[in-house]
Amino acid sequence: MTPGGPRAGAEGRGAPRAVSTLALAPPVRDGPRWRDLDLVLVATTAALIAFGFVVLASATAGAGDPRTYLRARALHLGLGVVALALTARVGYHRLCALWRWLYLLTLALLVAVMVVGDVRLGAQRWINLGPLGAFQPSELAKVTLILTLARHLDGRRPPETLWGVAPYLLHVGILVLLIVQQPDMGTGMVLVAIAAGMLFLAGVRLRVLAGLAGLGLMGFPFLWSFLHDYQRRRLLVFLNPDIDPLGAGYALNQAKIAVGSGQLWGKGLFAGTQNLLRFIPEQHTDFIFTVVGEELGFVGAAVLLALFLVWLWRALAIAAAAPDRLGRLVAGGVAVMVLFHVVVNVGMTVGLMPITGIPLPFLSYGGSALLSLCTATGLLLNIGMGRRRLLR
């Protein structure tokens, strides 16, 4: 006997069979579909990383065996691609659900740096991981802040007073204090910028944000007393570059000479005299934009900045079309992070910003920074895929 008894058997002999449309429908999938990837964002990210490889090869040409840097960069990129794929697959909802654990893990790593961290150039920011190199927990703190603050803000009414913002300031302030004491003022500023941008996206009124900015300016004299001597000199040199041209102002003056000497088309790859003669300190990390300006000229710098504009356009488009408020906050936080990095890094290279040690995204040498950026890009791709799935 067939399932369903005599009635089913009668239908099978004469009457046409009624086929449910649900039986023909494809199975519902909750996960992201890779065909929904934002290909413009993927291609732009790949172009920025490739651009960085070429410029890094030139920036390290006179520093021993440059293949050492390129091999390390390839290892960092491999880890970054894995992180990108994982965050794009796992998604921001699941990661934000772990926000307390992520926050505590980041705090533990920042405290561990104070105990077992390597000291380089007067700063204690890295944990040695042996063959994998050195890990910088403050880079992880940027992504952690985006995920945890988004979860903290989601589902709550925007605070309308300075007192109402206090819990979020505490959320950010603990991370900033641990990072600034390393000392790493640049990364601390990045976290403050991310938090300000996310509070704005969450709907906090401008008068509240203006009040916070006013309190920050009023507290600057107090902050000045806690700055290190080299940090004070950098700020003074920014206001008057001629007060110490061979000391605190040396890097800034050499960077401006390098960028200006490139003129329209540049001197050519591996042909920059400021670069090859090592006039610029940290030219493969914080000052890598000087290599672009000197060797590729205005045209090369414009192409690079255009790539960043496309990347930011896709990040903001994904934020604007995010399927929910949590996704909008996460995507907005990522966009603010990269925008702040680009503006401050390029600005300090040409003398429009104080020197703060903020790297140029996807180009500056540094495994932790590249891993953080790839993780953030994976989050953007996941949010974008979620939106396209809802539109079907």
N, C-alpha and C positions, 0 to 999 in steps of 0.2 A: 504493500500500500504506500502511495505517495504521501509525503507530509501534507497535512491539511485535510485528509480524509476524502469522502466521496465528492464533495463540492469542488475541491481542487482537481480531482480527476475529470469531472464533467467539463470544466473550463478548458482542460487540456485537450479534450477530444474535439470540440466544435468552436466555441466562442473565442474571439481574438483575445490574446493575453494582454492584460493591463500592466504595463511596465512602469514602475515608479520612477519619476525623474530623479529622486534622491539616490536611487541605485546607480544612476549613470553619472552623478556628480563626482568630481574628484575629491579625494579625501582632504579634510581641512587640516592645514598645517599651521601650527602656532609659531614656528621658528622663522627666521629670516630667509628669504629666497635670494640666492646669490645673483639671479638674473636681474634683480631690482637694485643692484649696486649703483651708486652714483658714479658713473664712469668718468665724468669730468673731474670729480674730486680725486679718484684713484689715479688718473693720468697726471693731474697736477702734482700730487704728492710724489709720484715716481719721477717726474721731471725735476722737482726741487732736489730730491735725493741724488739724482744723477748729476745735476749741476754742482751739488756739494762735493761729490766724488772728484770731479775734474778740478775744482778750485782747491780742494784739499791736497791733491797731488802736487799742484804748483806751490802751495803754501808750505809744504814740508819738503820741497825738493832740496833745500840746502841744510836739512836737519838730519844728518846721518843717513840711515837707510829709510827712504820714504815708504818702502813697502811695508815697514812695520806698522805705520799709521793706517795704510790702506787695508792691510789684513785685519787689523783690529776693527776698522770701520765696517768691513764686510761681516765680521762676527756680530758686531752691534746691530747691523741691518738685519741679519738673519733672526736674531732674537726679537727685533722690532716687528718683523713681518709675522712672527708667531703671535706676539702680543696683539697686533692689529687683528689678525684672524680670530683670535679667541674673544676679544671684546666685541667684535662685530657679530660673532655667533652667540655668545652668552647674553649680551645685551645689557642696557643700562638699568632696566627694572631689577634684574637679579642682583646686579652689583650694588645698586642703591639700597636694596633690602639688607645688604650686609654692612650698612654704613657705620654702625657702631664698631664693628670688628675692624673695618678698614681704618677708621680713625685711630683706634687703640694701637693697631699694628704700626701705623705711621709714627705715632708718638713714641712707641717703643724703639723704633729704628733711629729716630732723632735723638733720643736719650743715649742709645748705644753708641752713636757717633761721638758723643761727649766722653765716652769711656774708652772705646777701642778704636776710634777713628784715626786715620792717617793724617798727619800734619804736613801740608804742602803750602809753600809761599805764605806761611803765617796763618793759614786757615785750617780748621779741623772739620772737613766736610765729607770724607770718603771712608767707606768700609772696604777693606781689601778682600776680594773674593777669589784670590789666586789666579788660575788661568783665565778666568772671565774678566779680570781687570778689577777696577775699583767701582763700587756702587755708591751713588750720591742720593741718600734718602730724601733730600730736599726737592729733588726733581719728582720723586713719587708723590710728595706732599701736594704738588700742584693738581694732579689728577684726583688725589684723595679729596682735596678741598672741593673740587667741582662736584664730585659725586655726593659727598656727605652734606655739603651746604644745600645742594639741590633737594636732597631728601628732607633736610631740616626745614626748608622753606615751603616745600610742596604740601598742599592741603591745609595751609594756614593763611589767615588773612594778613595782608601786608601791614606791618607795624606803622602806626601813624605818629609816633613820638620817638624822641631820642631814647627814652627809657625802654620803649618796646623793641628797639634794635639791639639792646644790650646782650641778649642771649646769642645773637649771631656774631656780635663783636667778640664775645668770649670764645665762640667756636673758632673764629679766625685767629684771634689774638694769641692763643696758646701756641699754635703752629708758628706764627710769625716770631714770637719771642724766642722759641727754641732755634729757629733758623738764623735770626739776626745775631745771636750770641756766638755763632760758629767762627768768625763772622761772615755773613752772606746777606748784605743789605739789599743786593739786587733781587735775589729770589724773594726776600721779604716784601719788596715793593710789588713784585708780580702777584703775590698772594693777596695783597691789599687791593690791587687793581681788579683781580678776578672777583673778589668779594663785592666791591663797589658795583661792578657791572651786573652781577647776579642779583643784588638787592634791587637795582633799577629794573631789571627784567621781571622781578617778582612783584613789582608794583609799588615799591616804597616811594613815597612822594619826594619830589625834588627838594622841597624845603628841609626835609629830614636829612637827605644826603648833603645838602649845602651846610646844614648845621654840623654834620660830622666833619666835613672838610674844614669848617671854621675852627672846630676844636683841635683838629690836627695841626693847623697853622699856629694856633695859640700854644700848642705843646712843643713847637719846634725848638725854642730855646732850651727846654728841658731835655729834648732828644739830643741836641748838639753836645751837651755835656757828656753823653754816653758814647758818642762816636769815637772811633779810633783816630789817631793823628793823620794817618794816610787818607781816611775818608774825609776829614775836614779839609785837607789840602786839595783833594780832588774837587770839592765844591768851590773852594776859593779860586782854583785855576779855571774852573768853568766860567766864573764871573770875570776873571782877568787872566787870560792865558799867558800873559807876558811876565807874571810875577815870579815864575819858577820854570823857565823854558828847558833847563837841563835836568830838572827833577820831576816834580809831579806833573808838569806840563809837557814832558818829553813825548810820551806816547800820543797825546792829543795832537801835538804839532806835526809829528811824523805821519800820523794817520791822514791829516789834512793834506800834507804834501803828496802822499801816495795817491789819494783820490783825485786831487787836482791835476797831477801829472798825467793821468790817463787820458785826459781831454775827451774827444768824441769817440774814437775807436779803440783806445788803449794801446799799450806797448806790445801786446801779444802774450799768449800763455807762456809761462816759464821765462818771461823776458822782463819782468818788473824789477827794476833796480832796488827800490825800497824793500821789496819782498825778498829777493835772492840775497841781498847783502844784510838781511836781518836787522833793518833799522827799526822795525815795528815789533814790540814785544807781544807775545800771545797772538801772532797773526793767524794761526790755524784754529784758534778758538774764538775769543771775544772780538778780535779785530779782523776776522776773515773777510768782511766786506771791503776792507782796504785792498785786498788782493783783487777782488772783482773790479773795483774802481780803477786801479792802476793798470791791470793787464787787459781788461775787456772794455774799459772806458765807459762813457756815459751810456752808450748803446747797450753794453752788457749789463750795466746796473739797472737800466730801464727794463730790460727783459726780465731780470730777476724780480724786480718789484712788481712787474705785471703778473708774474706767476703767483706771487703772494696775494695780489688783489683777486685773482681768480679763485685761489684757495679760500680766501676769506668770504668771497661772494657765495661760494657753495656752502660754507659753514653757516652763514647768516640765513641763506635760503632754507637750509634744513631746519634751523632754529625757528624760522617764521612758519614753516609748514609742519612742525612736529606734531605727532598725534596726541600729545597731552602736555600738561604744564611741566611735568618732570622732564620730559625730553627737551622742551624749549629751554629750560634752565640749564641743563647739561650742555646742550649744543651752544647756547649763548656763552656759557663759561669758557668753553674751549675756544670760541672765536675771540673773546676778550684776551685770553692768555696769549694766543699767537699774535694778535694785533699789537699788544703791549710790547712783546718781545721785539717785533720788527721795528716799531716806531722808536723805541729807546735804543736798540742796538745801532740802527742806521743813524739815528740822531746823534749819538755819542761819537760815532766815527767821523762825522762831518762837523762836530763842534756845536751842535744845537741842543745837546743834552749832556749832563754830567756823566763822567765815566763811572759805570756801576757794575760792570762785569756780567752783563746779561748777554747770553749767546744768541746768535742768529738762528732761528728755527731751521732744521733739516740741513744746515750747512756747517755750523760750528762743530769741531771735533768734540766728542763726548758721548759715551755710550748711554749713560743714564738719561740725558736730555733726549736722545733719539728714541729711546724706549718709551719715554713719557709721551712724546709727540705721536708715535705710532699707536700707542694705546688710546690717546685722545681721538686720533683719526678713525680708529675702529669704532669708537662710540658714535661718532658722527655718522658713519656708514650704517650702523645699526638703527639709529633714529630715522635716517632717510629711508631705509628698507621698510620700517614699520609704517611710515606714512603711505608709501606706494601700495602696501598690502591692503590698507584700509580703503584706498580709492577703487579697488577692484569690486 
